[in-house]
């Protein structure tokens, strides 16, 4: 059980298509993005989509990128993730867009 006033600081994130070195078959383009805000809310701009396979490649890294890690941690220094489709060679960049304080009891 957490303290009643416990607060956790998390970063909001934006995952952006940084480049496509192969052929784009999923319909994404450089600059397409989604945001992860308020710990667990995924937001995609109206009228846009994000490829399920690119999404599944980056999802496991996002909880760690939401937290401040030691400078020596590779995940603190690295922000690029590639889609698993070898023909596309789609590279995504994870950016921190803001920091928010959330009551620890409200986190999933």
C-alpha positions in Angstrom: 0.0 0.0 0.0 1.3 3.5 -0.9 1.3 6.5 1.3 -1.9 8.6 0.7 0.1 11.6 -0.5 2.6 9.7 -2.6 3.3 11.2 -6.0 5.1 9.8 -9.0 6.7 11.9 -11.7 6.4 10.6 -15.3 7.2 12.1 -18.6 4.6 12.4 -21.4 6.0 11.0 -24.6 5.7 11.5 -28.3 6.7 8.7 -30.7 7.5 10.1 -34.1 8.4 8.4 -37.4 11.9 9.7 -37.8 12.8 8.1 -41.2 11.9 5.3 -43.5 14.9 3.8 -45.3 12.9 1.2 -47.2 9.5 1.1 -48.8 6.5 2.2 -46.7 3.7 -0.3 -47.0 1.9 0.5 -43.7 0.9 4.0 -44.8 3.0 5.8 -42.2 5.1 8.8 -43.3 8.0 10.7 -41.8 6.6 13.0 -39.1 3.6 10.8 -38.2 3.3 10.3 -34.5 1.3 9.3 -31.4 1.4 10.7 -27.9 1.5 8.8 -24.6 0.1 11.1 -21.8 -1.1 10.8 -18.2 0.8 7.5 -17.7 -1.3 5.3 -20.0 -3.4 7.3 -22.5 -2.4 6.8 -26.2 -3.5 9.6 -28.5 -3.3 9.5 -32.3 -4.2 12.7 -34.2 -7.6 12.8 -35.8 -7.7 11.2 -39.2 -4.4 9.5 -38.7 -3.4 5.9 -37.8 -0.3 4.2 -36.5 0.8 0.8 -37.7 0.2 -2.0 -35.2 3.6 -3.7 -35.9 5.5 -0.4 -35.4 3.5 0.2 -32.2 4.2 -3.2 -30.8 8.0 -2.7 -31.3 8.0 0.5 -29.3 5.4 -0.3 -26.6 7.7 -2.3 -24.3 10.2 0.6 -24.0 7.7 3.3 -23.1 7.2 2.7 -19.4 11.0 3.0 -18.9 11.2 6.2 -21.1 8.4 7.7 -18.9 10.8 7.6 -15.9 14.0 9.5 -15.2 16.8 6.9 -15.5 20.5 7.2 -14.5 22.6 8.9 -17.2 24.6 5.8 -17.6 21.5 3.7 -18.6 21.5 3.0 -22.3 17.8 3.7 -22.4 18.3 7.2 -21.1 20.7 7.9 -23.9 19.0 6.1 -26.8 15.7 7.2 -28.3 15.5 5.3 -31.6 13.4 2.2 -32.2 12.9 0.3 -35.5 9.9 -1.4 -36.8 10.3 -5.2 -37.2 9.5 -5.1 -41.0 12.9 -5.5 -42.6 11.6 -4.1 -46.0 10.4 -0.9 -44.5 13.3 0.0 -42.2 11.0 2.5 -40.4 12.8 4.3 -37.5 10.8 5.9 -34.7 12.2 8.5 -32.2 10.8 8.7 -28.7 10.8 12.3 -27.3 9.8 13.5 -23.8 7.3 16.3 -24.2 6.6 17.2 -20.6 6.7 16.0 -17.1 3.7 15.5 -14.9 3.1 14.6 -11.2 0.5 11.9 -10.7 -0.9 10.6 -7.5 0.7 7.1 -7.2 -2.6 5.6 -6.2 -4.0 6.6 -9.6 -1.4 4.8 -11.7 -2.2 1.5 -13.3 
